[in-house]
Amino acid sequence: MKIRLRYCSNCNYEPKVVSLAAKLLVQYKRQISGLELEPSIGGCFELTVADELIYSKLETGIFPEEDEILKQVGERIHN
């Protein structure tokens, strides 16, 4: 399963993206076929799993809790 993290590079979101990417790889290393980190602008922090947007900071206005994101990714991987 492919995962894409799109983030605002102008906003210094790299530490959050790297942290989340590392946790995803540790937890789901056998199920992930690709993990893409996509720098962007405009305050975005979005997570897409298999072409399905599962989280957007642009929509919520807040950063996701990493544990909640791991759970949501796991639900999609195991379905």
C-alpha positions as CSV (number, residue, x, y, z in Angstrom):
1,M,0.0,0.0,0.0
2,K,1.3,3.4,-0.9
3,I,1.3,6.3,1.5
4,R,1.9,10.0,0.7
5,L,2.6,12.8,3.3
6,R,2.3,16.2,1.8
7,Y,3.5,19.0,4.0
8,C,4.4,22.7,4.0
9,S,8.2,23.0,3.8
10,N,8.0,26.8,4.4
11,C,6.3,26.1,7.8
12,N,9.1,23.9,9.1
13,Y,6.8,20.8,9.3
14,E,9.6,18.4,8.4
15,P,10.2,17.2,12.0
16,K,6.5,16.2,12.3
17,V,6.6,14.5,8.9
18,V,9.8,12.6,9.6
19,S,8.5,11.5,13.0
20,L,5.2,10.2,11.5
21,A,6.9,8.6,8.6
22,A,9.3,6.7,10.9
23,K,6.4,5.4,13.0
24,L,4.5,4.3,10.0
25,L,7.5,2.4,8.7
26,V,8.2,0.7,12.0
27,Q,4.5,-0.3,12.5
28,Y,3.6,-1.2,8.9
29,K,6.9,-1.9,7.1
30,R,5.6,-5.1,5.5
31,Q,2.4,-3.6,4.3
32,I,3.8,-0.3,2.9
33,S,4.9,-0.6,-0.7
34,G,5.9,3.1,-0.9
35,L,6.2,6.1,1.3
36,E,6.4,9.5,-0.4
37,L,7.2,12.8,1.4
38,E,6.0,15.7,-0.8
39,P,7.1,19.2,0.1
40,S,4.4,21.8,-0.6
41,I,3.4,25.3,0.6
42,G,0.3,26.9,2.2
43,G,0.3,25.3,5.6
44,C,-0.7,21.8,4.4
45,F,-0.2,18.6,6.2
46,E,-2.0,15.8,4.4
47,L,-1.9,12.0,4.6
48,T,-3.1,9.9,1.7
49,V,-3.3,6.1,1.8
50,A,-3.8,4.3,-1.5
51,D,-5.0,7.5,-3.1
52,E,-7.6,8.1,-0.3
53,L,-7.0,11.4,1.7
54,I,-7.4,10.3,5.3
55,Y,-6.2,13.5,7.0
56,S,-5.9,17.2,6.0
57,K,-4.7,19.9,8.3
58,L,-6.1,22.4,5.7
59,E,-9.6,21.0,6.6
60,T,-9.2,20.6,10.3
61,G,-6.9,23.5,11.2
62,I,-4.9,21.3,13.6
63,F,-2.1,18.7,13.4
64,P,-3.3,15.1,13.8
65,E,-2.4,13.0,16.8
66,E,0.2,10.4,15.6
67,D,-1.5,7.5,17.4
68,E,-4.8,8.3,15.7
69,I,-3.1,8.5,12.3
70,L,-1.4,5.1,12.9
71,K,-4.8,3.6,13.8
72,Q,-6.5,5.0,10.7
73,V,-3.7,3.7,8.5
74,G,-3.9,0.3,10.1
75,E,-7.6,0.2,9.5
76,R,-7.1,0.8,5.8
77,I,-4.2,-1.7,5.5
78,H,-6.2,-4.5,7.2
79,N,-9.4,-4.0,5.2
